[in-house]
């Protein structure tokens, strides 16, 4: 609020006089950073006609009661308007004021001036924003300089490559594959950089696009030159390399292939010198119970009276790896492959994966004992249940990687066999020939091979073959014992496998294959025999 006073010079002015303030002005100037000075100029024009006194009075001097004092003389032109002597501008009147006269005859009133202070805080924010934008501009500008330098470098490289390719086009000399590969590598590096520049560069990319097109053309040209090699050196080298690779593959797989000549022995015949090699595994399928059933056995029923019979059986153990509860029969391999036309049977006394099928009967270790059970495959009934004398059981002398296989039954061209160990043999393998009708032990041989160090075993023509684990993908047929001669020895026949552990191996005399249960997968192998029979000792 600004108090104002007025002196008429013609006597006292009574209270309640009628006053008209015509114009009020205020200006400010602001200077920042220590150079700013402030000045305030109040322009106030107040013209009031006296309520009492001479009507011929034409001017009135107003003075502000605040410092500095300003003397302003308005010129009255009409009762309702006034014009300034200085500037000649016309201002509009304020509202009517009721003034008061003090003891000295001064008319006093109050006027509210508008706030027109200069916005210094906005100027500061504007200055800070301008500084940030300047920093960003400098940063982006430095990137542009860097990109321009890189583009210049790669323009020179591209020019050099162009000259080299032109020389190669005109020259009749055959270039090696290395020359082409080096040029391809350089072109690929430049193309990668151009793509990176396009992704990061903001603004016009016309030059970069032109570079990319040139690099693509260069790539196509190099590929065309490579295909148009005049002396065909590159294609010949590739053919030679392919032939060398095939030759190595043939040499590597030569030991795995069954030789075409001489022919293998007749099915079911023992007119050979024993196993000397084995083929690569053939994966038939996963067992019908699924991947979780890693333990079990499978094979083909062998009948000396019907050697061509195609009855297949699959017997996965329960997930505990011990209890045999279900098995399936298939009348053909095709039915097994598509899981069709099968007969499922349930039993409650099987233990371990030392199972075999012989002459339409399934033989297995009776649960929790040393007995051997004989089951009719037509009726699923137990026909014989007989103990195996002195045999250890319940993991006393099982195989190395498989539990509950202390008693392992096997079949070959000659008979039904059982492979086991006893306390008297101190854990060494014992081989017994069984009467397949009564399960009576006919003959027994004690070997020098410790059974728990063997991963599995099978019989071929009265000869025991034992395997051991070399690694997670390879077994080895490393030991044999010939019951015909009493001779034993070591072999070194590698046997590939699909999974880590082999749970059972069964031999079929007619097709001369091994049927292997490998961590739930059903595999088979072809055996390779020595053509000349071994001479007895």
C-alpha positions as CSV (number, residue, x, y, z in Angstrom):
1,X,0.0,0.0,0.0
2,X,1.3,3.5,-0.9
3,X,0.1,6.5,1.2
4,X,-0.3,9.6,-0.9
5,X,-0.9,13.2,0.1
6,X,-2.1,16.3,-1.7
7,X,-1.9,20.1,-1.0
8,X,-4.3,22.4,-2.7
9,X,-2.7,25.6,-1.7
10,X,-6.2,27.3,-1.3
11,X,-7.1,26.4,2.3
12,X,-8.2,23.4,4.1
13,X,-10.0,20.5,2.3
14,X,-12.8,19.0,4.3
15,X,-13.1,15.3,5.0
16,X,-15.2,13.4,2.5
17,X,-13.8,15.2,-0.6
18,X,-14.2,13.4,-3.9
19,X,-10.9,12.1,-5.3
20,X,-10.1,10.5,-8.7
21,X,-6.8,8.7,-9.1
22,X,-6.2,8.6,-12.9
23,X,-3.0,6.6,-13.4
24,X,-0.5,4.6,-11.4
25,X,2.7,3.3,-13.0
26,X,5.5,1.2,-11.7
27,X,8.7,0.0,-13.5
28,X,11.5,-2.2,-12.4
29,X,14.7,-3.3,-13.9
30,X,16.7,-6.4,-12.8
31,X,20.3,-7.3,-13.4
32,X,21.8,-10.8,-12.6
33,X,25.2,-12.0,-11.2
34,X,26.0,-9.1,-9.1
35,X,25.5,-6.5,-11.8
36,X,21.8,-6.2,-11.2
37,X,20.5,-2.9,-9.7
38,X,17.1,-2.1,-8.8
39,X,15.2,1.2,-9.3
40,X,11.6,1.8,-8.6
41,X,9.7,4.6,-10.3
42,X,6.2,5.3,-9.2
43,X,4.2,7.3,-11.4
44,X,1.1,8.4,-9.8
45,X,-1.4,10.9,-11.2
46,X,-4.1,11.9,-9.0
47,X,-6.4,14.6,-9.9
48,X,-9.1,15.7,-7.5
49,X,-11.6,18.4,-7.8
50,X,-12.1,20.1,-4.5
51,X,-15.4,19.7,-2.9
52,X,-15.2,23.4,-1.8
53,X,-13.3,26.3,-3.4
54,X,-12.9,28.0,-6.7
55,X,-14.0,26.1,-9.8
56,X,-11.4,27.9,-11.9
57,X,-8.5,26.0,-10.3
58,X,-6.9,24.0,-13.1
59,X,-4.0,22.2,-11.5
60,X,-3.2,20.4,-8.3
61,X,0.2,19.3,-7.0
62,X,0.3,15.7,-5.5
63,X,3.2,14.6,-3.3
64,X,3.9,11.1,-2.0
65,X,4.4,10.7,1.6
66,X,7.1,8.0,0.9
67,X,10.6,8.7,-0.4
68,X,11.6,9.6,-3.0
69,X,9.0,12.4,-3.5
70,X,7.7,13.0,-6.9
71,X,5.8,16.1,-8.0
72,X,3.3,15.4,-10.8
73,X,1.1,18.0,-12.4
74,X,-1.9,16.7,-14.3
75,X,-3.9,18.8,-16.8
76,X,-7.6,18.7,-16.4
77,X,-9.6,18.7,-19.6
78,X,-13.0,17.6,-18.4
79,X,-14.6,16.5,-15.2
80,X,-14.5,12.8,-16.1
81,X,-11.0,12.6,-17.8
82,X,-7.5,14.0,-17.6
83,X,-4.4,13.9,-19.8
84,X,-0.8,14.0,-18.7
85,X,1.3,16.9,-19.5
86,X,4.2,14.5,-20.0
87,X,3.7,11.8,-22.6
88,X,0.2,12.8,-23.5
89,X,-1.3,9.4,-22.6
90,X,-4.7,9.0,-21.3
91,X,-5.3,6.7,-18.3
92,X,-8.5,5.4,-16.9
93,X,-9.8,6.2,-13.5
94,X,-9.8,4.0,-10.4
95,X,-12.7,3.5,-8.1
96,X,-14.1,6.4,-6.0
97,X,-12.0,6.9,-2.8
98,X,-13.2,8.4,0.4
99,X,-10.2,10.4,1.7
100,X,-9.4,12.0,5.0
101,X,-7.8,15.3,5.8
102,X,-5.3,15.5,8.6
103,X,-4.6,18.5,10.9
104,X,-2.4,20.1,8.3
105,X,-5.0,20.0,5.6
106,X,-3.5,17.1,3.7
107,X,-5.8,14.7,1.9
108,X,-4.6,11.2,2.4
109,X,-5.6,7.9,0.7
110,X,-4.2,4.4,0.0
111,X,-3.5,2.8,-3.5
112,X,-2.7,-0.9,-4.2
113,X,0.0,-1.3,-6.8
114,X,0.2,-4.5,-9.0
115,X,3.1,-7.0,-8.5
116,X,5.1,-6.8,-11.7
117,X,8.5,-8.1,-10.3
118,X,10.9,-9.5,-12.9
119,X,10.9,-13.4,-13.1
120,X,14.5,-14.1,-12.2
121,X,13.9,-17.8,-11.3
122,X,12.6,-18.5,-14.8
123,X,15.7,-16.9,-16.3
124,X,17.9,-19.2,-14.2
125,X,16.1,-22.3,-15.3
126,X,16.3,-21.2,-18.9
127,X,20.0,-20.7,-18.6
128,X,20.6,-24.1,-17.0
129,X,18.6,-25.8,-19.8
130,X,20.6,-24.1,-22.4
131,X,23.8,-25.3,-20.7
132,X,22.6,-28.9,-20.7
133,X,21.6,-28.7,-24.4
134,X,25.0,-27.3,-25.2
135,X,26.8,-30.3,-23.6
136,X,24.6,-32.8,-25.4
137,X,25.3,-31.0,-28.7
138,X,29.1,-31.2,-28.1
139,X,28.9,-34.9,-27.3
140,X,26.9,-35.8,-30.4
141,X,29.1,-33.6,-32.5
142,X,32.2,-35.5,-31.3
143,X,30.5,-38.8,-32.3
144,X,29.8,-37.4,-35.8
145,X,33.5,-36.5,-36.1
146,X,34.5,-40.0,-35.1
147,X,32.1,-41.7,-37.6
148,X,33.4,-39.4,-40.3
149,X,36.9,-40.6,-39.6
150,X,35.9,-44.2,-39.6
151,X,34.0,-43.8,-42.9
152,X,37.1,-42.3,-44.4
153,X,39.3,-45.2,-43.3
154,X,36.9,-47.8,-44.7
155,X,36.5,-45.9,-47.9
156,X,40.2,-46.3,-48.4
157,X,40.0,-50.0,-47.6
158,X,37.1,-50.4,-50.0
159,X,39.1,-48.7,-52.7
160,X,42.0,-51.0,-52.1
161,X,39.8,-54.0,-52.3
162,X,38.2,-52.8,-55.5
163,X,41.7,-52.5,-57.1
164,X,42.6,-56.0,-55.9
165,X,39.4,-57.5,-57.3
166,X,39.9,-55.8,-60.6
167,X,43.4,-57.3,-60.8
168,X,42.0,-60.7,-60.1
169,X,39.4,-60.3,-62.8
170,X,42.0,-59.5,-65.4
171,X,44.6,-62.0,-64.3
172,X,44.5,-65.5,-65.5
173,X,46.4,-66.9,-62.5
174,X,44.4,-69.1,-60.2
175,X,44.1,-67.8,-56.7
176,X,44.0,-70.0,-53.7
177,X,41.0,-70.3,-51.5
178,X,42.9,-68.4,-48.8
179,X,43.0,-65.3,-51.1
180,X,39.2,-65.4,-51.4
181,X,38.6,-66.0,-47.8
182,X,40.8,-63.0,-46.7
183,X,38.9,-60.7,-49.1
184,X,35.5,-62.1,-47.8
185,X,36.6,-61.5,-44.2
186,X,37.5,-57.9,-44.9
187,X,34.3,-57.2,-46.8
188,X,32.3,-58.8,-44.0
189,X,34.1,-56.6,-41.4
190,X,33.3,-53.5,-43.3
191,X,29.7,-54.5,-43.8
192,X,29.3,-55.1,-40.1
193,X,30.7,-51.6,-39.3
194,X,28.4,-49.9,-41.8
195,X,25.4,-51.6,-40.2
196,X,26.6,-50.4,-36.8
197,X,27.0,-46.8,-38.1
198,X,23.5,-46.9,-39.5
199,X,22.0,-47.9,-36.2
200,X,23.9,-45.3,-34.2
201,X,24.0,-42.4,-36.6
202,X,21.3,-39.8,-36.3
203,X,20.5,-37.7,-39.3
204,X,21.1,-38.2,-43.0
205,X,22.6,-41.6,-43.8
206,X,22.9,-41.2,-47.5
207,X,26.7,-41.8,-47.6
208,X,26.4,-44.8,-45.3
209,X,23.7,-46.3,-47.5
210,X,26.0,-45.9,-50.5
211,X,28.8,-47.6,-48.7
212,X,26.5,-50.5,-47.8
213,X,25.5,-51.0,-51.4
214,X,29.1,-50.9,-52.6
215,X,30.1,-53.5,-50.0
216,X,27.2,-55.8,-51.0
217,X,28.3,-55.5,-54.6
218,X,31.8,-56.4,-53.6
219,X,30.6,-59.5,-51.8
220,X,28.7,-60.7,-54.8
221,X,31.7,-60.1,-57.1
222,X,34.1,-62.0,-54.8
223,X,31.7,-65.0,-54.8
224,X,31.3,-64.9,-58.5
225,X,35.1,-64.8,-59.0
226,X,35.4,-67.8,-56.7
227,X,32.9,-69.8,-58.8
228,X,34.6,-68.7,-62.0
229,X,38.1,-70.0,-61.0
230,X,39.6,-70.6,-64.5
231,X,41.7,-73.6,-63.5
232,X,39.1,-75.2,-61.2
233,X,41.7,-75.4,-58.5
234,X,39.3,-74.7,-55.6
235,X,36.7,-77.2,-56.7
236,X,39.3,-79.9,-57.2
237,X,40.7,-79.2,-53.8
238,X,37.3,-79.5,-52.2
239,X,36.7,-82.8,-54.0
240,X,40.0,-84.1,-52.8
241,X,39.2,-83.0,-49.2
242,X,35.8,-84.7,-49.4
243,X,37.4,-87.9,-50.7
244,X,39.9,-87.9,-47.9
245,X,37.1,-87.4,-45.3
246,X,35.2,-90.3,-46.7
247,X,38.3,-92.5,-46.7
248,X,38.9,-91.7,-43.0
249,X,35.3,-92.5,-42.2
250,X,35.6,-95.8,-44.0
251,X,38.8,-96.6,-42.1
252,X,37.2,-95.6,-38.8
253,X,34.0,-97.7,-39.3
254,X,35.8,-100.6,-40.9
255,X,36.1,-102.3,-37.5
256,X,32.3,-101.8,-36.9
257,X,31.0,-103.3,-40.1
258,X,30.3,-107.0,-40.7
259,X,32.6,-108.2,-43.4
260,X,30.9,-109.2,-46.6
261,X,33.3,-112.1,-47.1
262,X,33.6,-114.7,-45.9
263,X,30.0,-115.3,-45.0
264,X,28.9,-115.5,-41.4
265,X,28.3,-119.0,-39.9
266,X,24.9,-120.6,-40.4
267,X,22.3,-119.6,-37.9
268,X,22.5,-121.7,-34.7
269,X,25.9,-123.1,-35.8
270,X,29.1,-123.0,-33.7
271,X,31.5,-123.7,-36.6
272,X,33.5,-120.6,-36.0
273,X,36.4,-119.4,-33.8
274,X,34.4,-117.2,-31.4
275,X,33.5,-113.5,-31.2
276,X,36.1,-111.2,-32.7
277,X,34.1,-108.0,-33.3
278,X,30.8,-106.3,-32.8
279,X,28.7,-103.9,-34.8
280,X,27.5,-100.4,-33.9
281,X,24.3,-100.4,-31.8
282,X,20.9,-100.3,-33.5
283,X,18.4,-98.5,-31.4
284,X,15.1,-100.3,-31.5
285,X,13.1,-98.0,-29.2
286,X,12.4,-96.9,-25.7
287,X,10.8,-99.5,-23.5
288,X,7.0,-99.4,-23.3
289,X,7.0,-98.2,-19.7
290,X,9.0,-95.0,-20.4
291,X,12.3,-93.4,-19.7
292,X,11.9,-93.6,-15.9
293,X,12.2,-97.4,-16.1
294,X,15.9,-97.6,-16.6
295,X,16.4,-101.2,-15.4
296,X,15.1,-104.3,-17.1
297,X,15.8,-106.8,-20.0
298,X,14.5,-107.7,-23.4
299,X,15.1,-110.3,-26.1
300,X,13.8,-112.8,-28.5
301,X,12.6,-116.3,-27.4
302,X,14.8,-119.1,-28.7
303,X,13.5,-122.5,-29.4
304,X,15.8,-125.2,-30.9
305,X,12.7,-126.8,-32.4
306,X,11.5,-123.5,-33.9
307,X,14.6,-121.3,-34.3
308,X,12.8,-118.9,-36.7
309,X,10.1,-118.1,-34.2
310,X,9.7,-114.3,-33.7
311,X,8.4,-113.9,-30.2
312,X,9.9,-110.8,-28.5
313,X,9.6,-110.0,-24.9
314,X,10.3,-106.8,-22.9
315,X,10.5,-106.8,-19.1
316,X,11.3,-103.4,-17.5
317,X,11.7,-103.5,-13.7
318,X,9.9,-101.1,-11.4
319,X,11.6,-97.8,-10.8
320,X,13.4,-99.3,-7.7
321,X,15.5,-101.3,-10.1
322,X,14.7,-104.6,-8.3
323,X,11.1,-105.7,-8.6
324,X,9.8,-107.3,-11.8
325,X,6.1,-106.9,-11.9
326,X,5.0,-106.6,-15.6
327,X,6.3,-107.9,-18.9
328,X,5.0,-107.8,-22.5
329,X,5.1,-110.2,-25.4
330,X,5.1,-109.3,-29.2
331,X,4.6,-111.7,-32.0
332,X,6.9,-109.7,-34.3
333,X,9.4,-107.0,-34.3
334,X,7.1,-104.7,-36.3
335,X,4.5,-105.0,-33.5
336,X,7.1,-104.1,-30.9
337,X,8.1,-101.1,-32.9
338,X,4.6,-99.7,-33.0
339,X,3.5,-101.0,-29.6
340,X,0.6,-103.0,-31.1
341,X,-0.8,-106.5,-30.7
342,X,1.0,-107.0,-27.4
343,X,0.1,-109.3,-24.5
344,X,0.8,-107.8,-21.0
345,X,1.3,-110.1,-18.0
346,X,1.7,-109.4,-14.3
347,X,3.8,-111.4,-11.8
348,X,4.7,-110.8,-8.2
349,X,7.9,-112.6,-7.6
350,X,10.6,-111.5,-10.2
351,X,13.8,-109.8,-9.0
352,X,16.6,-108.2,-11.0
353,X,17.3,-108.0,-14.8
354,X,19.0,-111.4,-15.2
355,X,16.0,-112.6,-17.3
356,X,16.0,-114.8,-20.4
357,X,13.4,-116.5,-22.6
358,X,14.0,-120.1,-23.8
359,X,11.6,-122.5,-25.5
360,X,8.4,-120.5,-24.7
361,X,9.4,-120.1,-21.0
362,X,10.7,-117.1,-19.1
363,X,13.4,-117.7,-16.5
364,X,14.2,-115.3,-13.7
365,X,15.5,-115.0,-10.1
366,X,12.8,-115.5,-7.6
367,X,12.3,-112.4,-5.3
368,X,14.5,-112.2,-2.2
369,X,16.2,-115.5,-2.6
370,X,18.5,-117.8,-4.7
371,X,15.7,-119.6,-6.4
372,X,15.1,-119.7,-10.1
373,X,11.6,-119.5,-11.5
374,X,10.3,-121.0,-14.8
375,X,7.2,-119.3,-16.2
376,X,5.1,-120.5,-19.1
377,X,4.6,-117.7,-21.6
378,X,1.3,-119.1,-22.7
379,X,-0.4,-119.3,-19.3
380,X,1.8,-116.9,-17.3
381,X,2.0,-119.7,-14.6
382,X,5.0,-120.9,-12.7
383,X,6.0,-124.4,-13.7
384,X,9.2,-124.8,-11.7
385,X,10.7,-122.9,-8.8
386,X,14.1,-124.4,-7.7
387,X,17.0,-123.0,-5.6
388,X,20.4,-122.6,-7.2
389,X,22.9,-124.3,-4.8
390,X,25.4,-122.1,-3.0
391,X,24.5,-119.1,-5.1
392,X,24.9,-115.7,-3.4
393,X,22.0,-113.3,-3.8
394,X,20.5,-109.9,-2.8
395,X,23.4,-107.8,-4.1
396,X,26.2,-109.9,-2.5
397,X,28.0,-110.3,-5.8
398,X,26.0,-108.4,-8.4
399,X,27.5,-106.8,-11.5
400,X,29.5,-103.5,-11.3
401,X,26.9,-101.1,-12.5
402,X,23.7,-103.0,-11.8
403,X,22.1,-104.1,-8.5
404,X,20.0,-107.2,-7.9
405,X,21.7,-109.3,-10.6
406,X,23.5,-111.8,-8.6
407,X,21.9,-114.5,-10.6
408,X,22.0,-113.9,-14.4
409,X,20.4,-116.5,-16.8
410,X,21.6,-116.9,-20.4
411,X,20.9,-118.9,-23.5
412,X,23.1,-120.0,-26.4
413,X,23.2,-122.6,-29.2
414,X,23.8,-125.4,-26.7
415,X,21.8,-124.9,-23.5
416,X,20.3,-122.8,-20.7
417,X,23.0,-121.3,-18.5
418,X,23.2,-119.4,-15.2
419,X,26.0,-117.0,-14.3
420,X,26.5,-116.2,-10.6
421,X,29.1,-116.3,-7.7
422,X,29.4,-118.1,-4.4
423,X,31.1,-117.5,-1.1
424,X,33.3,-120.5,-1.9
425,X,34.4,-118.9,-5.2
426,X,35.2,-115.7,-3.3
427,X,33.0,-113.7,-5.6
428,X,34.6,-115.1,-8.8
429,X,32.2,-115.9,-11.7
430,X,30.7,-119.4,-11.6
431,X,29.1,-120.8,-14.8
432,X,26.5,-123.6,-14.5
433,X,24.6,-125.5,-17.3
434,X,21.0,-126.1,-16.4
435,X,18.4,-128.6,-17.4
436,X,15.8,-126.3,-18.9
437,X,13.0,-128.7,-17.8
438,X,13.8,-129.2,-14.2
439,X,16.4,-126.4,-13.6
440,X,18.8,-129.0,-12.2
441,X,22.5,-128.0,-12.4
442,X,24.2,-130.3,-14.9
443,X,27.8,-128.9,-14.9
444,X,29.7,-126.1,-13.2
445,X,32.8,-124.1,-14.0
446,X,34.6,-121.7,-11.7
447,X,36.5,-118.8,-13.4
448,X,39.2,-116.5,-12.1
449,X,37.3,-113.4,-13.0
450,X,35.8,-111.4,-10.1
451,X,32.1,-110.9,-10.8
452,X,31.6,-107.4,-9.2
453,X,34.3,-106.0,-11.5
454,X,32.3,-107.1,-14.6
455,X,29.5,-104.9,-16.0
456,X,27.6,-107.8,-17.7
457,X,28.0,-111.1,-19.4
458,X,26.6,-113.4,-22.1
459,X,27.1,-116.9,-23.5
460,X,27.9,-117.9,-27.1
461,X,28.5,-121.6,-28.1
462,X,29.5,-122.5,-24.5
463,X,31.9,-119.5,-24.1
464,X,31.3,-116.8,-21.5
465,X,32.0,-113.3,-22.6
466,X,32.3,-110.6,-20.0
467,X,32.1,-106.8,-20.4
468,X,33.4,-103.8,-18.5
469,X,32.9,-100.1,-18.6
470,X,35.5,-97.9,-20.3
471,X,33.5,-94.7,-20.2
472,X,30.0,-93.4,-20.4
473,X,29.8,-94.3,-24.1
474,X,31.9,-97.4,-24.5
475,X,31.9,-100.9,-23.0
476,X,34.6,-103.5,-23.8
477,X,34.3,-107.2,-24.2
478,X,37.5,-107.9,-22.2
479,X,37.3,-111.5,-20.9
480,X,36.2,-114.9,-22.1
481,X,35.9,-118.4,-20.5
482,X,35.4,-121.4,-22.8
483,X,33.5,-124.2,-21.0
484,X,34.4,-126.5,-24.0
485,X,38.1,-126.3,-23.3
486,X,38.4,-124.7,-19.9
487,X,40.5,-122.0,-21.4
488,X,40.1,-118.4,-20.4
489,X,41.8,-115.2,-21.5
490,X,41.4,-111.5,-22.3
491,X,40.0,-109.7,-25.3
492,X,39.8,-106.0,-26.4
493,X,36.6,-105.6,-28.4
494,X,35.1,-102.1,-28.0
495,X,31.3,-102.0,-27.7
496,X,29.6,-98.6,-28.2
497,X,26.4,-97.8,-26.2
498,X,23.8,-95.0,-26.2
499,X,23.5,-94.4,-22.5
500,X,25.8,-94.8,-19.5
501,X,24.8,-98.1,-18.0
502,X,24.0,-101.5,-19.5
503,X,21.5,-103.5,-17.4
504,X,21.3,-106.7,-19.3
505,X,22.7,-108.6,-22.4
506,X,21.0,-111.5,-24.0
507,X,22.2,-113.5,-27.0
508,X,19.9,-115.1,-29.6
509,X,21.6,-118.1,-31.4
510,X,19.5,-117.9,-34.6
511,X,20.0,-114.3,-35.6
512,X,23.3,-114.1,-33.8
513,X,22.5,-110.8,-32.2
514,X,22.9,-109.3,-28.8
515,X,19.8,-107.8,-27.2
516,X,20.9,-105.1,-24.8
517,X,18.8,-103.1,-22.3
518,X,20.6,-99.7,-22.0
519,X,19.1,-97.3,-19.4
520,X,15.6,-98.0,-20.7
521,X,16.5,-98.2,-24.4
522,X,16.3,-101.4,-26.4
523,X,19.4,-101.9,-28.5
524,X,20.7,-104.8,-30.6
525,X,24.1,-105.6,-32.0
526,X,25.4,-108.0,-34.7
527,X,28.3,-110.2,-33.7
528,X,31.3,-110.9,-35.9
529,X,32.9,-114.3,-35.6
530,X,36.3,-115.7,-36.5
531,X,35.8,-118.0,-39.5
532,X,38.2,-120.7,-38.6
533,X,37.2,-122.8,-35.5
534,X,39.5,-122.7,-32.5
535,X,41.7,-125.7,-32.0
536,X,41.1,-127.4,-28.7
537,X,43.9,-127.3,-26.2
